[in-house]
Amino acid sequence: MGQLRSDDPGPGRQVRFCTAAGGARVAYAEVGHGPPLVVPAAWIGHLELSWQDPAVRDFYAPLAARRTVVQYDKPGCGLSGPWPARQTLDTDLEVLRAVVDHLGLERFDLLGISMGAPVAIAFATRQPERVGRLVLYGGYADGHQLAAAEVRAAMVDLVRAHWGLGSDVLADVFLPDGSAEVRAQFTRLQRGSTSAEVAADLLAHCYEIRVAELLDRVPTPTLVLHRRDDRAIPYRLGRDLAARIPGARLVTLSGRSHFPHAGDAAAVVDGILEFLGEPRERPPPPGPRPGPLTDRQLEVAALVAEGRTNRQIAERLGIEERSAEGHVERIRLRLGVTSRAQIAAWWALGAGDEGRPE
């Protein structure tokens, strides 16, 4: 059985595999240190391709500075193998259970994003003894309420018939404020994550999933975060989650983008960390105390934030590994932090903007 490693080098992201029911191979990734925060898979995704997006890495860096963040690819997507039958909520729960069991996690917090929210809700009601806290971002309880029946059917048909055009339409829905470059990058991620057939089947699953009858049975302390003008998942559906889950707290955020790493990502991160009892440590200001970083140290800090090891940093910069190690140590001392994860969080928060290399 795989275990969470305590000697991973700071924010370095580890991708491994486990086996779910029927022999399906599931790819999962870990980043950071501390108590586990498990992020159920949403619609589609790709652990490697998504991590190439700086906005995604910047979103998770402050979380990984305080928690071990666990993510995985849904069967048929990214690095995971196919599922032998049509996927349902039971499939989602089986895959989530396979990952946490493989890691030996007896108790953990759940961060359900988008379609991951109903999966997290169902897991928390079925295995409440394992879930400490529940965070739901951009979530919903009844897929039928996402859009009118004819709209849902048309979207599924479009994705199945023309994955390129379908991914463009979805990029506009998910990232309405994103630049053309950002939307193009996301469409490439979508098409690189899975086939048109699997994407269409999983989109239909998004529309069919329903956990409304479970809401009043959620025993776990719950935080609901939702952007008021979310174009993908209407705000009223998030508000309904908070109203019907006993004792849930609702945080209404501004913005239209569906993804938490888009728009004001810092507000999402701050809300999550506060609820988890891990308020974000603001980066120390530049200046004599702790002192500005040199250009070389800024380069190294950027690579640390990307999750690179000392050896990888050395290869990238054409220096000796021990020199890279020395740079990391001096950065740590200048910033007054104790780990690579905190260096990554400092960088992600924009503390090095004034002197960042181009």
N, C-alpha and C positions, 0 to 999 in steps of 0.2 A: 504493500500500500504506500502511495506517495505521501510525503509529509511536507509541510511548509518548512522551507529551509531558513535557518536563522543566520546563515553565513553568506547569503547572496550579497553581491557588492552593490549596496545602496539601491538605486532605482532600476538596476538592470532587469529587463523584462524576460522572464523565463517562459518559453512555450513548450509544453509537453502534451502527452496524450493519455487518455484513459478509455475504458471500454464500457459502453452502456448496454442495455438489454439487447439480446439478439446479436451481440458482437459488433455493434456499430462503434466506430472509432470517433472519439470526441476530442478535439483540440482545445486546450485551455491555456491561459497565460496568467502569470503572477507578477506583480510589481510592488515594491515597497516593503515595509516592515510594520509589525504591530498586529493587533487583533484583526481577524479577517473581515473584509467587506466584499461580499459576493454580488456580482452584477449579472443577473440572468440575461441570456441572449434575447434580443428583441426580434425584429423582422428578419433581416439578413445582415451579414457582416463578414469581415475577414480580419482576423487578428493581426496579420502582418501588414496588409494594405492600409488599414485604418490607422495603425501606429505610425505610418509615414506622414500623417497629417500633423503638423506642429500644433494646431489648435486642439486636437484630441490629446496629445501628450501634455500640453499645458493644462488642460482641464484635470487630468488625472494626477499630475505631479503633486499638488498640495494634498490630495487624498492619500497618495502613496507615502507622503512624508509622515503620516500618522497611522496608516492602516496598510495591511497586505490586501491589495485589490486583486480579486480573482474574476476573470472573464473567460468566456468560451464561445466557440463558433457553434451555431445551431447545425444539426445534421443536414448534410447536403449543401452547406455553405462554407466558404473559406477553406480552412485546412481540415475540417471534419469530414468523415465519410458519410455516405448516404444512409438514410433510414429505410428499413425494408418495407414500410407501408406509408400510407398518408399520415402526416403528423397532426396531432391533436393536443389539447391541453395535457392529457395524460403523458404524451410524449415529452412535452416541455418539462413536466415535473420529474419524469424518469431521468432525463438528461441532467437536470439540475442536481438531483439526488446522486447520480453516478459521479459527478464531479466532486461534490462535497464529501461523499463517502470515500472516494479515492484519496482525497487529501487528508482524511481522518479528522474532519472538522465536526466536532460535536455541537458547537454553538457558534453562531456568527450573525452578523448584521446583513440585511439584504438591501440593495439599491436597485429598484425596479424602474427602468427607463422605458417609456413608450409601451410597446407590447410586453416588455419585461415586467411591467407593473401588475397586470392580472396574474401572471405566473407567480410573482412574488407573493401576492395576496393568497393565492390558492395554497402555496407551500406553507405559508405562515399559519393557515388554518388547519392544514393536515398534520403538520409537525411543529406545533407551537413551542415545544420544549427546546427546539434547536435555533430559533430565531430570537435574537436579543432585541433588535430594533429594526423597524421597517421604514424605508424611505421610498416614496413614489414620486417620480418626476414625469410630467407630461403623460400621465396614465389615464386609464379608463377601465370600466367594469363590464361594458356591453358593446361589442364590436358593431352591432347593428346600428348603434347611435352615432357612429363616426360619419356616416353619410346616408343619403337616401338609397334605397335598394338598387335603383337603376344606375346610380353613380358608382356604387360599389361594383356592380356587375361589369360596367363599362371599363372601370380601371383594371380589373382583373383580366378582362379580355384584351385590353391594350397591352399590358405587360406580357401576356402570353403570345400575342401575335407580333409585337414589335418592341422588343426589350429595349432597343436604343431610344425610341421615342418615349416609351413608358418611363424609362429612367430619367429622361429630361423633364417630363411632366412632374414626376415625384420630387426631383431636385428643386423645382420652383415652389412646390408645396412645403417641403421641409426647410428650405433655405431662402425664403422670400427676400431677405435683405443681403444675401450673399452676392459677391461679385460674379461676373461671368466665369472668371477663373476658378473661383471656389465651387460654383455649381458644376463646372466641367470636371473638376477633380472628383466631386462626389459621384457624378454619373459613371466615371471610370471605376470608382470603388464598387458601385452597385453591380455593374456588368462583370467586374472581375471577381465578385463574391460568389456568384452562382449562375445557373442557366435560367433562361426565360421560363421554362416549365416549372422549375422549383420555386422561382420568385413568385410566379402567379399562384401556385398552390399555397405558399406561405402567406401571401397577401390575402387570399381567401380565408385562410386560418385566422389572420388578424381580425377580419370582419366577423368571423363566426364565434370567436372566443367570448365566453360569458362567465363572469364570477359574481354577478350582482347579488345572488342569493347568499354569498359568503361574507358580505361586507359587515353585517352586524355580528359576525362570529369571530372577527379578527381580534385576538387577545393581545396583540403585540403593540407596544408604543409606536405610533405611526406619525410620520411627517409627510404631508402632501405639498409638493412644489409644482406650480403650473403658471405658465406665461399667459397673461390675460388675452392676448391676441394670437395665440398659437393657431396656425392655419391647418395643421395636420390633425391635432386632437383638440376639439373645442374646450375652452376653459370651463364651461359648465360641467363637463364630465369629470374634470379634476375636482371641482368644487363639490360635486356629488359624492366623490370618494371620501372627502374629508367630513362631509355631513353625515355619512352613514356608517363610517368606521368609528366605533366607540372611542372617544377621547382623542381623536386625530386632530392634529394641528395643521392649518392651511396657511401657506405662504404664497401670496400672489405676487408674481414677478412681471415686470414690463417686458415687452418685446413680442415679435411675431415668429421668430425662428423656433422650430421644434426641437432641434438638438441642443443639449445642455452646453456643448462646447462652443456653440455659435452665440453671437450677441453678447450679453452681459454674463459671461460664464462665471465671473468672480462671485456674483450674487448667488448663483446656484451652489457653488462650492462652499461659500460661507454659511449658507443655510444648512447644508448637509453636515459640515463639521461642527457647527454649534449644536445641532440636534444630537450628534453622536458624542457630545461632551469633549470634543477635540477642537476648540477654537483655534483658528489659523494664526500661526505666529507670523506677524508682519516682518518683512525683511529689514535688516538694519540699514539705516540711511548711509549713502556714500559719504566719504570724508575721512578725517583723521582717525575716527573711531567707528568701525574697525579698520578703515582705510580703503582707498579705491583699489581695484584690481588692475593689474597690468593688462596690456593687450593680449599677451599670451595666456594669462590666467582667465580672461574673458572667453577666449577660444576654448580652453579646457572646460570651463563652467558650462558652456553651451553643449559640449559633447557629453558631459556628465548628465545634463538634463535630458539628452537623447537616450540615456540608459547605457552608454558605452562603458566598457571596462577599461582599466588602465592600459592593457595591452592594445585594445582597439584604438584608444586615444593616441597611443604612441605611434601606431601604424598610420593613423590618419594625419598626424602632424609631422611624421618623419623624425621622431625623437626616441630615445631609449625608454623602455617601460618604467625604469626606476625614476627617470626624469618626470614622466607623467604622474607617477605616484607622489613625487615631491611637490609638483604643482597643485595636485588635489589637496595635499596636506596644508600647503600654505594658504590656499583658498579657504579651507575650513577655518584656519586660525584667524585669517583676516575678517571673515564674516562672523566669527564667534559662534559657529554651529558645530554640531557633533557628528553629523553623518552626511553621506552623499545625497541621501534623500532630501535633506534640508537645503543643500546646495541647489538641487533641482527645483525645489519649491521656490527658493529665492529667485532663480532665473525665470521660472514660469510666471512669477508675479510682476515681472518687468523691472526688477531692481537694477538690472544691468543695461537698460535701454540706452542710457546716455553714451555708454562706451562699447556697445555690442559691435562685433565685427560684422561687416556687410556679408 
